[in-house]
């Protein structure tokens, strides 16, 4: 794995889909969603980026077995978990075989699991994720020391739906809480503030996966004693304006916007592939006030990343051209709005990579320009986080 002195965030070009890799300074890797297609066999065709090869090149291996420290699935739509069943190892980690290694199956030391995934079947990859999560939950219920093994670890995010996991509340994190331990390692310069999903969404008769996406803020500091954050990055899956209304109102109600800078951002990944649903139900409706307010928490020099196909003014949505116009209003220049499908060019898209420096996120391919941000403050002090679920 290439050595970098800085943490990184990498946004993969997977058209209308999500796949992002967070790599910390100690090489801890956190994958957020996956969208792995079969790469083109034509060496002259550069239009489909080989995300599996890049992922294998970017993560560590243990005894020749490639592994992620954490896999976070925001929700179960196919464009967020495509390729999971065929590229990630599922089952007892002690039974990982020579054939699994030859096939490049990636071990997930820890998984994050939202019970919403268990509510309704939509595709084989989501079902495989749920079954692996259920297997791990049963291991955690056992008295076996196997529950401590990498490959059996799991965190429950949010609340229960039809299935109950009350006996595993020690593994649960809820909205309004801060996570500082990843794959059993306590991090002092990185944390995640969980914003969603909320109990009201999981209990909804509609059981809308999009509105119940895991939403979180990734928080980076240069040193453990810093009170300022060097980067704050928002990940929102396919969350819509109803979710963001709850996020803004609850974060402010519990004063986590002030005490923990939980709404601030330097990088904002557009939910639902730059769909209008972040702003309102249809483009005929004006943007919801709380969605605009969420974007107003941008810090100086902030970037917006749209994980979607090329954004053009047509009726094939998402992405939505009017949504892009709203996002452009919230950044300093059009160069701060990045569309994964056309970076660096649409004929040969490559991942958008940010190095997380002391002065903020800087485009890795453009490190010597004004892409670096100035950190604008924010409390990184360890104190009680009030649950806002």
Secondary structure as the mmCIF struct_conf table of DSSP 4:
data_model
#
loop_
_struct_conf.conf_type_id
_struct_conf.id
_struct_conf.beg_label_comp_id
_struct_conf.beg_label_asym_id
_struct_conf.beg_label_seq_id
_struct_conf.end_label_comp_id
_struct_conf.end_label_asym_id
_struct_conf.end_label_seq_id
BEND BEND1 UNK A 5 UNK A 6
STRN STRN1 UNK A 7 UNK A 11
BEND BEND2 UNK A 15 UNK A 17
STRN STRN2 UNK A 20 UNK A 23
TURN_TY1_P TURN_TY1_P1 UNK A 25 UNK A 26
STRN STRN3 UNK A 29 UNK A 32
STRN STRN4 UNK A 34 UNK A 35
HELX_LH_PP_P HELX_LH_PP_P1 UNK A 37 UNK A 40
BEND BEND3 UNK A 41 UNK A 41
TURN_TY1_P TURN_TY1_P2 UNK A 43 UNK A 44
BEND BEND4 UNK A 47 UNK A 48
HELX_RH_AL_P HELX_RH_AL_P1 UNK A 51 UNK A 58
BEND BEND5 UNK A 59 UNK A 59
STRN STRN5 UNK A 60 UNK A 62
TURN_TY1_P TURN_TY1_P3 UNK A 63 UNK A 64
STRN STRN6 UNK A 65 UNK A 72
HELX_RH_AL_P HELX_RH_AL_P2 UNK A 78 UNK A 81
STRN STRN7 UNK A 82 UNK A 82
TURN_TY1_P TURN_TY1_P4 UNK A 83 UNK A 83
HELX_RH_AL_P HELX_RH_AL_P3 UNK A 84 UNK A 87
STRN STRN8 UNK A 88 UNK A 88
BEND BEND6 UNK A 91 UNK A 91
HELX_RH_3T_P HELX_RH_3T_P1 UNK A 93 UNK A 95
HELX_RH_AL_P HELX_RH_AL_P4 UNK A 98 UNK A 102
TURN_TY1_P TURN_TY1_P5 UNK A 103 UNK A 104
HELX_LH_PP_P HELX_LH_PP_P2 UNK A 105 UNK A 105
STRN STRN9 UNK A 106 UNK A 106
STRN STRN10 UNK A 107 UNK A 113
HELX_RH_3T_P HELX_RH_3T_P2 UNK A 115 UNK A 118
BEND BEND7 UNK A 119 UNK A 119
HELX_RH_AL_P HELX_RH_AL_P5 UNK A 124 UNK A 141
BEND BEND8 UNK A 142 UNK A 144
HELX_RH_3T_P HELX_RH_3T_P3 UNK A 145 UNK A 148
BEND BEND9 UNK A 149 UNK A 149
TURN_TY1_P TURN_TY1_P6 UNK A 150 UNK A 151
BEND BEND10 UNK A 152 UNK A 152
STRN STRN11 UNK A 153 UNK A 157
BEND BEND11 UNK A 158 UNK A 158
BEND BEND12 UNK A 161 UNK A 163
HELX_RH_3T_P HELX_RH_3T_P4 UNK A 166 UNK A 171
STRN STRN12 UNK A 172 UNK A 173
TURN_TY1_P TURN_TY1_P7 UNK A 175 UNK A 176
STRN STRN13 UNK A 178 UNK A 179
STRN STRN14 UNK A 181 UNK A 182
TURN_TY1_P TURN_TY1_P8 UNK A 183 UNK A 184
STRN STRN15 UNK A 185 UNK A 186
BEND BEND13 UNK A 188 UNK A 189
STRN STRN16 UNK A 190 UNK A 196
HELX_RH_AL_P HELX_RH_AL_P6 UNK A 199 UNK A 202
TURN_TY1_P TURN_TY1_P9 UNK A 203 UNK A 203
TURN_TY1_P TURN_TY1_P10 UNK A 205 UNK A 206
TURN_TY1_P TURN_TY1_P11 UNK A 209 UNK A 212
STRN STRN17 UNK A 215 UNK A 220
BEND BEND14 UNK A 222 UNK A 223
TURN_TY1_P TURN_TY1_P12 UNK A 224 UNK A 225
BEND BEND15 UNK A 227 UNK A 228
BEND BEND16 UNK A 230 UNK A 230
STRN STRN18 UNK A 231 UNK A 235
TURN_TY1_P TURN_TY1_P13 UNK A 237 UNK A 238
HELX_RH_AL_P HELX_RH_AL_P7 UNK A 241 UNK A 253
TURN_TY1_P TURN_TY1_P14 UNK A 254 UNK A 255
HELX_RH_AL_P HELX_RH_AL_P8 UNK A 256 UNK A 259
BEND BEND17 UNK A 260 UNK A 260
TURN_TY1_P TURN_TY1_P15 UNK A 262 UNK A 263
STRN STRN19 UNK A 265 UNK A 269
HELX_LH_PP_P HELX_LH_PP_P3 UNK A 270 UNK A 270
HELX_RH_3T_P HELX_RH_3T_P5 UNK A 271 UNK A 273
TURN_TY1_P TURN_TY1_P16 UNK A 274 UNK A 274
HELX_RH_3T_P HELX_RH_3T_P6 UNK A 276 UNK A 278
TURN_TY1_P TURN_TY1_P17 UNK A 279 UNK A 279
BEND BEND18 UNK A 281 UNK A 282
TURN_TY1_P TURN_TY1_P18 UNK A 283 UNK A 284
BEND BEND19 UNK A 285 UNK A 285
HELX_LH_PP_P HELX_LH_PP_P4 UNK A 286 UNK A 288
HELX_RH_AL_P HELX_RH_AL_P9 UNK A 289 UNK A 295
TURN_TY1_P TURN_TY1_P19 UNK A 296 UNK A 297
STRN STRN20 UNK A 298 UNK A 306
BEND BEND20 UNK A 308 UNK A 309
BEND BEND21 UNK A 313 UNK A 316
BEND BEND22 UNK A 318 UNK A 319
HELX_RH_AL_P HELX_RH_AL_P10 UNK A 321 UNK A 328
TURN_TY1_P TURN_TY1_P20 UNK A 329 UNK A 330
BEND BEND23 UNK A 331 UNK A 333
HELX_RH_3T_P HELX_RH_3T_P7 UNK A 334 UNK A 336
STRN STRN21 UNK A 337 UNK A 339
HELX_RH_3T_P HELX_RH_3T_P8 UNK A 340 UNK A 342
BEND BEND24 UNK A 343 UNK A 344
TURN_TY1_P TURN_TY1_P21 UNK A 346 UNK A 347
BEND BEND25 UNK A 348 UNK A 348
STRN STRN22 UNK A 352 UNK A 357
TURN_TY1_P TURN_TY1_P22 UNK A 358 UNK A 359
STRN STRN23 UNK A 360 UNK A 363
HELX_RH_3T_P HELX_RH_3T_P9 UNK A 364 UNK A 366
TURN_TY1_P TURN_TY1_P23 UNK A 367 UNK A 368
BEND BEND26 UNK A 369 UNK A 369
TURN_TY1_P TURN_TY1_P24 UNK A 370 UNK A 371
HELX_LH_PP_P HELX_LH_PP_P5 UNK A 372 UNK A 375
HELX_LH_PP_P HELX_LH_PP_P6 UNK A 384 UNK A 387
#
